[in-house]
Amino acid sequence: MSTEFVDGSLEADAWNVGAKVAGPVADDVDRRGRFPAEAVAAMREARLLSAMVPVALGGRGARLPEVSGAVRALAAHCASSALVFAMHQIEVAYLARHGHTDALAGMLEQVASKQLLLANANSEVGSGGDVGRSACAIEVSGDRFSLCKDALAVSFGAYADAVLTTARRHPDAAPDDQIMVVCPREGLHLEPLSEWDAMGLRGTCSNGFRLRAEGDTALIFPEPFSAIASRTGTPVTQVLLGSVWVGLAEAAAARAHAAVRAQARKHPGTRPVSALRLAELTTLLQQARAVVGAVARRYEELKDSDEVEGLGFGLELRNVKVAASSLALEVGNRALAICGIAGYLRSSPYSLDRIIRDLHGGTVMVSNDRLNEASAELLLVQKHI
Ligand SMILES: Cc1cc2nc3c(=O)[nH]c(=O)nc-3n(C[C@H](O)[C@H](O)[C@H](O)COP(=O)(O)OP(=O)(O)OC[C@H]3O[C@@H](n4cnc5c(N)ncnc54)[C@H](O)[C@@H]3O)c2cc1C
């Protein structure tokens, strides 16, 4: 194993990959809408893909706050690379916490030994962000399963070693009676259904695909999807995607900070007006950092208790998504006002073009309305906030 990108702490290793590899090619990845292959190769070299695999199975055994730090570090350089890393870790978390068959445990071991990259195909054409229901169903014959799903968006699906997906338990099951299954590359066929010529996060290559898969039934998670989503998938998703938006906000803030200091250097002895705007921006940035950090730590406290599935923590999880995506976007907008035309230009060192386009991904990667609607309904019946 090379040691070029390894110095011990997960966040420091991720920062290294971001600074040395992902950042320098981020504009090219964005312009061409291409997969950040060299960033993922560097993550493999640094063994970042097995960050959440238990140490006993060859991984780093990292906890959610550490992984959140690594996602932020990558996002500060290239949000597409950070999102690939974050989405992969969400799938690893499912396997690490709920992969209670030999085949699923074997897959987890291979994530560490072969640095496999895992993608996800939960959302379906026709149901948008409502991933708690499936139209497609898995079919089982003996010890083999088969599945066909029109997936709305499968980030880096064309580059992944396996895709985790949801489906109804059998062809007569209700839409919310779902299972999750791992579809390894060898039994997987992805037929493109839509292009990914997106406004931002262009390197995630999140095309829609008709997914056809077959494999061993031991690759079906034994617990219902609703249970593993509420215990693990939702908390890990909200924290790690929130970390992408925070990392982008940090990048925007860093550019605004540099611009203010440059303005101050031009007029020694005076304080530019933008310094006050920068101070205001830092309060928003701190809120964004705090909300994600607090929920990451809270998850570690609750993950082995029933409280992780409680209504109160559910509200916190929806709020962390809504808060992090909105606050981060506001930081980006304020950074633009501070940097002025230097931030608006695409070629300037203060350019916020890619960062702000990427930040809008937080708005659509499950609509805040959908989350707030769920919270509104809960708050009508809950006696205490
Ligand atoms: C960069 C990117 C990468 C992605 N990668 C993946 C991936 O790898 N795997 C995957 O499975 N999916 C992926 N997705 C899809 C994502 O998870 C969401 O499913 C998708 O963004 C939702 O699309 P939508 O706008 O149709 O959704 P919706 O959430 O349905 O929102 C559309 C509109 O409907 C309104 N709306 C809908 N339902 C409600 C409701 N109940 N209450 C209130 N308002 C509602 C919303 O306000 C909004 O205006 C990705 C999306 C993006 C942007």
The ligand as an SDF file (V2000), in Angstrom:
LIG
                    3D

 53 58  0  0  0  0  0  0  0  0999 V2000
  -26.9600   15.1740   -7.3930 C   0  0  0  0  0  0  0  0  0  0  0  0
  -28.0200   14.1470   -7.1600 C   0  0  0  0  0  0  0  0  0  0  0  0
  -27.6360   12.8350   -6.9860 C   0  0  0  0  0  0  0  0  0  0  0  0
  -28.5940   11.8460   -6.7600 C   0  0  0  0  0  0  0  0  0  0  0  0
  -28.1770   10.5600   -6.6010 N   0  0  0  0  0  0  0  0  0  0  0  0
  -29.0810    9.6020   -6.3330 C   0  0  0  0  0  0  0  0  0  0  0  0
  -28.6490    8.2610   -6.1490 C   0  0  0  0  0  0  0  0  0  0  0  0
  -27.4710    7.9450   -6.2360 O   0  0  0  0  0  0  0  0  0  0  0  0
  -29.5860    7.3240   -5.8530 N   0  0  0  0  0  0  0  0  0  0  0  0
  -30.9040    7.6470   -5.7380 C   0  0  0  0  0  0  0  0  0  0  0  0
  -31.7050    6.7610   -5.4310 O   0  0  0  0  0  0  0  0  0  0  0  0
  -31.3520    8.9060   -5.9300 N   0  0  0  0  0  0  0  0  0  0  0  0
  -30.4650    9.8900   -6.2260 C   0  0  0  0  0  0  0  0  0  0  0  0
  -30.8960   11.1640   -6.4180 N   0  0  0  0  0  0  0  0  0  0  0  0
  -32.3330   11.4570   -6.3440 C   0  0  0  0  0  0  0  0  0  0  0  0
  -32.6850   12.0990   -5.0020 C   0  0  0  0  0  0  0  0  0  0  0  0
  -32.3950   11.2300   -3.9620 O   0  0  0  0  0  0  0  0  0  0  0  0
  -34.1560   12.4670   -4.9680 C   0  0  0  0  0  0  0  0  0  0  0  0
  -34.9270   11.3410   -5.1130 O   0  0  0  0  0  0  0  0  0  0  0  0
  -34.5120   13.3980   -6.0480 C   0  0  0  0  0  0  0  0  0  0  0  0
  -33.6120   14.4730   -6.0800 O   0  0  0  0  0  0  0  0  0  0  0  0
  -35.9100   13.9260   -5.8380 C   0  0  0  0  0  0  0  0  0  0  0  0
  -36.3600   14.3800   -7.0690 O   0  0  0  0  0  0  0  0  0  0  0  0
  -37.6900   15.1970   -7.2950 P   0  0  0  0  0  0  0  0  0  0  0  0
  -37.3390   16.6200   -7.4470 O   0  0  0  0  0  0  0  0  0  0  0  0
  -38.4580   14.5250   -8.3650 O   0  0  0  0  0  0  0  0  0  0  0  0
  -38.4410   14.9990   -5.9500 O   0  0  0  0  0  0  0  0  0  0  0  0
  -39.5000   15.3230   -4.9770 P   0  0  0  0  0  0  0  0  0  0  0  0
  -38.9350   15.1510   -3.6160 O   0  0  0  0  0  0  0  0  0  0  0  0
  -40.6480   14.4790   -5.3030 O   0  0  0  0  0  0  0  0  0  0  0  0
  -39.8190   16.8730   -5.1470 O   0  0  0  0  0  0  0  0  0  0  0  0
  -40.4130   17.4420   -6.3150 C   0  0  0  0  0  0  0  0  0  0  0  0
  -41.4100   18.5260   -5.9430 C   0  0  0  0  0  0  0  0  0  0  0  0
  -42.5500   17.9230   -5.3550 O   0  0  0  0  0  0  0  0  0  0  0  0
  -42.8410   18.4980   -4.0920 C   0  0  0  0  0  0  0  0  0  0  0  0
  -43.2530   17.3850   -3.2130 N   0  0  0  0  0  0  0  0  0  0  0  0
  -43.2520   16.1090   -3.5410 C   0  0  0  0  0  0  0  0  0  0  0  0
  -43.7130   15.3530   -2.5270 N   0  0  0  0  0  0  0  0  0  0  0  0
  -44.0040   16.1580   -1.5340 C   0  0  0  0  0  0  0  0  0  0  0  0
  -44.5210   15.9540   -0.2310 C   0  0  0  0  0  0  0  0  0  0  0  0
  -44.8300   14.7650    0.2660 N   0  0  0  0  0  0  0  0  0  0  0  0
  -44.6580   17.0120    0.5020 N   0  0  0  0  0  0  0  0  0  0  0  0
  -44.3620   18.2220    0.0420 C   0  0  0  0  0  0  0  0  0  0  0  0
  -43.8930   18.4780   -1.1810 N   0  0  0  0  0  0  0  0  0  0  0  0
  -43.7040   17.4510   -1.9630 C   0  0  0  0  0  0  0  0  0  0  0  0
  -41.5420   19.1470   -3.6690 C   0  0  0  0  0  0  0  0  0  0  0  0
  -41.7810   20.2920   -2.8990 O   0  0  0  0  0  0  0  0  0  0  0  0
  -40.9180   19.5590   -4.9710 C   0  0  0  0  0  0  0  0  0  0  0  0
  -41.4380   20.8170   -5.3470 O   0  0  0  0  0  0  0  0  0  0  0  0
  -29.9720   12.1790   -6.6920 C   0  0  0  0  0  0  0  0  0  0  0  0
  -30.3680   13.5160   -6.8690 C   0  0  0  0  0  0  0  0  0  0  0  0
  -29.4100   14.4910   -7.0960 C   0  0  0  0  0  0  0  0  0  0  0  0
  -29.8630   15.9160   -7.2920 C   0  0  0  0  0  0  0  0  0  0  0  0
  1  2  1  0
  2  3  1  0
  2 52  2  0
  3  4  2  0
  4  5  1  0
  4 50  1  0
  5  6  2  0
  6  7  1  0
  6 13  1  0
  7  8  2  0
  7  9  1  0
  9 10  1  0
 10 11  2  0
 10 12  1  0
 12 13  2  0
 13 14  1  0
 14 15  1  0
 14 50  1  0
 15 16  1  0
 16 17  1  0
 16 18  1  0
 18 19  1  0
 18 20  1  0
 20 21  1  0
 20 22  1  0
 22 23  1  0
 23 24  1  0
 24 25  2  0
 24 26  1  0
 24 27  1  0
 27 28  1  0
 28 29  2  0
 28 30  1  0
 28 31  1  0
 31 32  1  0
 32 33  1  0
 33 34  1  0
 33 48  1  0
 34 35  1  0
 35 36  1  0
 35 46  1  0
 36 37  1  0
 36 45  1  0
 37 38  2  0
 38 39  1  0
 39 40  1  0
 39 45  2  0
 40 41  1  0
 40 42  2  0
 42 43  1  0
 43 44  2  0
 44 45  1  0
 46 47  1  0
 46 48  1  0
 48 49  1  0
 50 51  2  0
 51 52  1  0
 52 53  1  0
M  END
$$$$
